[in-house]
Amino acid sequence: VTHSIPACIGSMTINGKQVDKESPVSIFAVNKCYETVQDGTFFDGSGFAALVREGYKVRSDVNITLEFRTTAVHGVLLGVSSAKVDAIGLEIVHGRVLFHVNNGAGRITAAYEPRGTNSLCDGKWHKLQANKSKHRISLIVDGNLVHTDNPYIQSTSADTNNPIYVGGYPADVKQNCLTSKSSFRGCLRNLVLTKGQLTELFDFSRAFDLRGVFPHSCPGAEH
């Protein structure tokens, strides 16, 4: 077994002596346990999860679905970039959800504007679907569809080759389709990327880099 257990452990004794968990010699990726827990992965607002170390190739088509829960009005949801301008990005800015795509000719954005600034940042679960099909992009948030026109119809492929960064990204990594540097604070679950017949459900516990992210454990209320 090479990865950690997603669980809570308490009242540990070794040779009859209680282990003091309050003052450990060292600690890494261990969070407190919650009285009430929901399915999902908790992002504490300081870091990110990095998936697909060898690089994710968006190319012409991708469909992204995820659910999020937050009380913050800013936060990076997901970004995949390249060394050039090609990239895709999903973020929350001023309580709006933005889906950016650059196929090489210029960035276009589908923006979902809720009725109230805080209606997506109310600590409840919201479902998001972002779709890129060649030069067309669309965004569905809680069943509400947003389309956007793309003047660059000849440019259809986002030639990305970097990892998928979720909830934020390292300071030294360039993201061409994200405007925010704010790490997401809240919970994410059911991240699925679909390309044609290939559907991938991403398990955050198998990320190759996790900072400030706690898989499989989402506090029932904001803590």
Secondary structure, DSSP 8 states (H G I E B T S, - for coil): --S---S-----EETTEE---SS-S---S-----SSEESSEEEEEEEEEEE-TT----BTEEEEEEEEEES-S-EEEEEEE-SSS-EEEEEEETTEEEEEEESSS-EEEEEE--SSTTTTSSSS-EEEEEEEETTEEEEEETTEEEEE--S-TT---B---S-EEES---TTS--TT-------EEEEEEEEEEETTEEEE--GGG-SEEEEEETT-EESS--
